[in-house]
Amino acid sequence: MRKIDLTNFQVATSVTARDINRRIVLNLIRRHQPVSRADLARHSGLQRSTVSVIAEQLIKENWITEGASGHAPRGRRPTFLHLNKGRVGIIGIDLRPAQTQIAIANLDAQFLAQESLPTAQNPDEFIAELCARLNNLISAHPEISYEGIGISLPGRIDSQSQKLVFAPNLGWRDVDLKTPLESATGLQVELENAANACALAEVWFGRYSEATSNLLAVTVSEGIGCGLVLNGQIVRGSSGVAGEFGHVTIVENGLACRCGNLGCWEMYASNSAAIRHYAQTASRPRSGKVSHSLNNGLSESAPTFDDVVRLAEQGAPKAVEALERMAHYLGNGLAMLITGLAPDIVVIVGEVTRDWQRFGPIINDVINRHSFTSARTRIIPTDSASQPRLRGTIALVLQKHFGAPLVA
Ligand SMILES: [Zn+2]
């Protein structure tokens, strides 16, 4: 039950009814394609004539096309409808502290073109470069009709101003990406936090999307982000910044975090935490001599997370210890989320999923020792090859047309 918000409501009109029916038909086509008008009428309970009117409109707007004719026992042979996934394109942008990925995807979130650029430290410089790259990409594919741009960000977006307001790992503050990108491309831009984007990717394109309305996405990279979908809706909280469990203190008076707080979860359970712990313990003087074990053909400069994983695979004890410590802290935080929110699914996104045989058992063991509710939560590592952040940006644009409308 949702209470009617008397400060922000919409009364129902004939347009509301048309919009709801259109969205239902569009979703039924997505699910059952190729599908005939008669079957759509059966699936939806709408009059055949209503389905035909909606279908004509969707064809005119390029969302669907008519395909081959089917067989009917008598009367006119039905033509099948399916999503026009080849022509409708969505631009997805995954902005991360070091690199930004740009892609054009179809309605099934299959990438038709993809490229990357370094994320400049100066936001103005970066936005100018991004606009130029986007316009080049758009003009290189004139056959596509573009529906919009979705952007995944390592931070939170203020729901009023649409500015990036909390991005400690990027170091940007109050940055407006929407206005300059919209005026450069003429396309509508949707912004979303990276963890929310991953949650949306799972809701719209995931293996369990039909079976769950309570899902958490936990992104583990430079920091830790959480995207919460509860009762089928993204949880935004006051001003849009809900989900920052990465910045909840788990160690009283612990390590200083870039957010200004002490002892944040991500200071112990992120990739950066493992790298930091490894670098500190591996360079600690042993028997009066400074030892640096990064000598297996790896860089002499600061190690990367992949370096630490590789060293652990080779059996380096300090690297194993750093990863196991990280897994332990990840388990602790996840136990809190599972006990508190009882999700059906927790999707884990990040490099840790590539070494899941190491991380998974430790995480599950910690959760089993600390969570005593009867929540039946499945922990699912996401395949990083599926690029969940980028797929989430496609879902972001898609949900504007396929999502349930907010009425009343
Ligand atoms: Zn913090």
Residues whose N, C-alpha, C, O or C-beta is under 5 A from the ligand:
A	BS01	ZN	G246 H247 C257 C259 N261 C264
